[in-house]
Amino acid sequence: MFPALAMNSSRSRNLIVALILVVFGAGAVAGCGDLEPRPKGSTEARKPKSAVSDSKEPVIADEDGTAFNPSRIFKRTIDGTVSIRSIFGGGSNPLEGGAAGGSGFVLNDDGEIITNAHVVSNGEGESRKAAGRVYVEFSSGDVIPAKVVGLDPFSDVALLRVDPTQIELSPLELGDSDEIVVGEPIAVIGSPFGEDQSLTTGIISQTDRSVMSLTDFQIEGAIQTDASINPGNSGGPMLDSNGRVIGISQQMKSGSGSSDGVGFGVPVNTIKRSSDQLREHGKPSYAYIGVSTQPLYPQLADKLGVGSERGAIVAEVMKGGPADKAGIRGADDEIEFQGARYDVGGDVIVAAGGETIERAEDLGRIIGASEPGDTIELAVIRDGKKRTFEVTLQDRPAAIRSG
């Protein structure tokens, strides 16, 4: 489902250059480049719209009058970005057992590196395994082996570690993906189609997207951008105007196999949570409620006679899951409305943990912020009446087993 493809290159250090994640011709992922972090303890002062770069670097004015300087971002982050080579099985010839490539960035002075899980692993579901050998290449040209500390297939994040005594490390500064806004400029660095250290720029096209992971669950809160993302970009940092990491390139949607201006990244706040768990436990832990839902909106609510304009229609309840044990009901009928099909007749969740459900995606975000073992209160509408249920969340499985 997530084939890793290797491409030949005239440069030996780019033996492995592309990893493509394809979803029935609609989606693909890419990875990687080298960036240069800015000096520790320094912050790049935002310049007013009228400011002129002291080195004739191109400056783009953001809508709030601050400067977006791609050249400066690139120079300050190049040393903190790495290329990654993964070798799967085989003997001394990496192409015999399969190889893939991507990108990542230096997380800290301890030698920790962040990349996508699909860059350094293969397999399906719970059988996904790390590559037998992983090498990290720095902007200096040094290539050193890395250990896979852990994989998080739910968020498509992997934590690697290199020996910090073998090379001088330049960690990148992390931003806050909860603070990004639509229209904000973004810089993406990677190695599309093996072209090392390529910079593309664009804007944040949307936030809080739901995109596929390496499991049956989606990555919530994903960043959408029109910055070009192609095979070879996976795991590379997505940077704000101050050169702070706000995400990593994860996939693109394309009908042509190359960038059509719709790319997605894993948000940095998800990466922070994932890396903390992988560092401490070697594996991730996410809460699981065991339902699939569809969005409720005013016109559909009127059609169904539901006393709420917004919420999440419970389409299916997974047998033996937390929601099933709590008594949540799934759909027992199907209708067509406004050109779409909806599973109806079950509960409609209108609040979770005291937070109103405005979109179906809100439920996944709320559950994702919880921990296995937590008890969460759901407010649902059933047969026109509002009811509450307490659901004790379980540990999320890699694959959903429908009842």
N, C-alpha and C positions, 0 to 999 in steps of 0.2 A: 504493500500500500504506500510505502514511503521509500521508493528506490533511491539508492545513492549512486550517482553516476560520476565516473572519473573521465577527465578529458586530457589528451596529450598536450604537452607544452614544449617549446624549444628550450626553455630554461629548466634546468634540473630542479631548482628550488621550487618550481611550480608544477611538479609532477602531478600533484593532485589539485584540481582547481575548482571543481564544482560539485555541489550537492543539490539535487533538485527534489523538492517535495511536490508531487503532482496529485491533484484530486480530480480524477476523471477529466483531465484536460482543462480544469478551471483554476487550479491553484498550484503554486510552486514556491519553494523556498530557496534561499541562496545564502552565501556566506562570505564575508571577510576582508579585512584590510589592515593596514598598519597605521596607527595614529600617534600623535605626540602630545602627552599630557602637559598641562601648564605647571610651572614650578609649585612645589608644595607651599601651602600657606598663602598663596597669592590669589587674588580675585581680579578678574578682568572688569575694569570699570566700564559701565555702559556709557557710550558717548551720545551726545545730543544729535538730532537729525542733521544739523549743520556741520558736524565735526568732519574733518578730513583725515584719512589714514596717513600716518607718518611714513609709510613705505609704498604708497600708491597702490595698496591692496584694494580690491573692489569692496565697497561697503554698501549694503542694502539697508534702507531704513525700514524698521518694523513699524507697524501701525501706531504704536505708542511713542514713536520718535526715537527709540533706541536703535543702536547699530547692530546689524547682523553681518559679520565679516567672515565669510567662508574660508578665506585664505588664512586668517589668524586662527580660526578654530582648527583647521587642518594642522597647522604648524604646532599648535599647542597640544594636540592629542595623538600625533602620529606614533610617538614612542610607546604609548600605552596600549596600542592595538596590535594584535598578533594574528598571524595566519596559522591555521591548524591542519595537520595531516593525520588522517586516521587510517590504520592498516587493519584489515579484517582477515584473519587466518592467513593461509599461504605460507610459503617459505621465505627465502631471502629476497625474492622478487615480489614487491608489493602488489603488482598487478595480477599475480596469480590468485591471490585470495580476495581481491577486491580492495579498493581504496576510495576514500572520499576526502573532501577538503572543505574548509569553512574558515570562519574567523572568530575572534573573541577579543576581550580586553582585560587588562591587568586590573584586578580588584583591589589588591593591597600589597604591602611590602613582604608579606609572608609567602608570596609566590602563587597566590590563588588567581585563577583565570576563569572568566565566565564565557560560555559559549552556548549554542543550542545543543540540546540532548541529541537531536538527530544528526549532528555533525560527528559525534564520537560514539555512536551506537547503532545497532540494527536489530531487526527482529520485530515481533508483534506482541502487543499487550505485555503480560507479565513475563514473557520469554525474551523481552528486549535485553540485549547484552552489550556491554561496553566493548569497544574495539580492543584488539590484542595489543596494539602499539599506537601511541599518540605522540606526535611531535609538535612543538610550538616554535614558530619562526618569528623573530623580532625584526623591527625595522632596520636594525644594524646588520641583518643577515645571519645572525647567530640562530642555530636550531638546536633545541635541547628537548629531551624526553619529558613527558608529563604523565602524571598519575591521574586517573579518573577517580575523584573522591566520591562522587555520587551523581546519579541521574534523576531528574524529575520529569518524567514523560508527560505529566499533567500540564505543566507549564512550558514544556520543551526547553528546559534549562539544564545545563551540566556545570558542575564545579570541578575544575582541574587544579592541579598543583605542580609547580616546577620547583626545582632546588633554587632558592633565592640567592645562594652563594655563587651560582654559576654565571649570573648576569645582573647588571644594574637594572632595577625595575622602576617603572614610572607609572604608578597607579592613576587611573582616571577618577575624577570627582563624580560622585553620584548626585543626581538631581532628585526631584520629587514629581513623579508622574501624575499625582493628584492635582498638581497646580498647572498643568499644561492646558492650553485652550486651542480651539479650532482657529486656524488662520495663523498660528504662531509659526515662524520659520524653523526649519529643521535641516540638519546636515547629516548625511549618512556616508560612512566610509567602509569600503570593502574591496573585494577583488572579483568583480563581475567577469565571468568568462575567462578568468585567469589574469586579468589586467590588474596587477598589484596596486594597492594604495589609491584606488579611485574614489574621488569625492563626488557625490551628487547632493543636490539641495532641492528643497521644496517647502511645502507647508504641512502642518498637521491637518489632514482632511477631516478627521473625526476622531473622537475618543470613545472609550467604553464599547468597543466592538467585541463581538463574540466570534472567535475563529477556532478552527480545529487544532487539536493537540495531537499527541502520539497515542492517545487513548480514545475511549468512547465519549469523553467529556470535552467540553470546549474551554479555551482560554478566555477568561472574562477580562474586560478592561483593556483589550488590545488597542494599540495605536494604529490608525490608518493614515497613510501619507501618500502624496503624489511624487515624492522623491523616487528616483529610479532604483528599483531593487531587482536584481537578476541572479541567476545561478552563480554562486561564488560569493554572495553577500551574507549568507546565514551566520548569525552570531555576532556580526559586526555592530559596533555601537551606533545608536541614533543619538544625536547631540543637539542641545539647545543653543541659543545664541551666546551663552557663556562657556560653551565647550563641556557642559556637564552631561553625563549619560542619562537619558530619559527612557531608554529602551534598547533592545537589540533586534536587528532585522530577523524576521522569522519566516515569512512567506509572502508570496505575491499571487494575485489572481490574474490569470491571463488566458486569452483564447489563442494566443500565438506562440506561447512558450517563452516569451520575453516580456519585459515590463510594459504594461499598458497603463501605468500611472495609478495602480491600486495595489499598494503594498501594506504589509502589516508588521508590527513589532510587539514583542513581549514588553510590557511596561516595567520600568525599573523597580517600582515598589513590589511587584510580584517577584522580581529577581532577588531583591533583598530577603524576602521571606523564604524563598526557595533555597538560597545559598546558606542561610542560617540553619535550616533544617538539614541540609546535606552535610554541612560541616559538623554538626552535632550528632546526627544519627546515621548519616550515609544514605538516607532515603527520605522521601517526602511523606507528609501526612496531611490529608485533606478531609474535610467533613463531607458527608454523603447523606442526602435525604431520600433519594430513590423515587423521583418523579420526572416525567417529561412534560413540558408545558407549551402552550401557545398563547400569544398575546390577546388580551381583551381590550377593545377600544370602543368608543361611544356608540358607533353605528351597529357593531356586532352585539354589544350589550343590549341595545334596544331590540334587536332581532331575537335575542335569546330571553329577553325579559329578566335580565340580571340587574339587581338593584345597585350596581356599581359600574361606573364608566371605564374603570381601569382595573387591571389585575392580571393574573396568570391562570389560564384555563388548564386544569389538570387533564392531560391527554391520556397518560398511562402511569400506573403505579407499579413499581417493580416488586414482584412477589418476595416477601420475606424482608424487604427493606424497611427502613425507619418509618416512612410515611404509611406503608402498609400496616405495620404493627400499631401505629397510632390511630388507624381507622380512616385515613384519607381515601376518597374514592376517585377512580379514574373514569374516563368517558365510556359510554355504552352505545353511542350513536355517532353518526357523521352527517354533516350538512355541507352544502356548497353555498358560499355567500360572497358576493362581490369578486367572483373569479378565483376564489381560493377555497380549499377544503378545511374544515375544522372538526375536531373530535369533541363532541359535546355530551352533556348528560352527567358529567362528573362535577367535582367541586371546583370552585373558582377561588384561588388564594388572593386575598386583597391586602394582607399585611403579614409580615414575618418579623419576629423579634421586636415588635413595636414600630416597625417602619412600613409605611404604605408602599404597596407594589404599584408603581406607575407603568412599568414595562415588564414583560416576562423575564427579561434578562436580570432584573433587579433581584429576583429570588436566587439566582445562581451567585450573584455578587455577595448577597447577605450570607448565604450558606458558606461560600468560599472564605469569608472573613471569620467564620466560626471554627471550632476545633472538634474533632471526634470526641464523643462523650457529652458534649454540650446539649442542653435541653432548650429547644426554641419553641415559642408559641406561635402558631399559625392561626390567623383569622380567615375563615373561609365562608363563602356563601353556598349553601346547599338547599335546593328546593325553595329558593327565595328567602331563606332565613340565614342570619349570620350566626356562625358557631366558632368556637375556638378549640384547638387541639394542641396538646403538648407532644412534641416529637423529639426523641433522643437520637441525636445524629451518630452515625457510625463512620468507620474509616472507609474512605472511598476505594472501590476496587478499580482495576485497570480496565475492565470490560463490564458492560451492563448485561445482565441476564434477565431478559423479560419474563414476566409471569404469564 
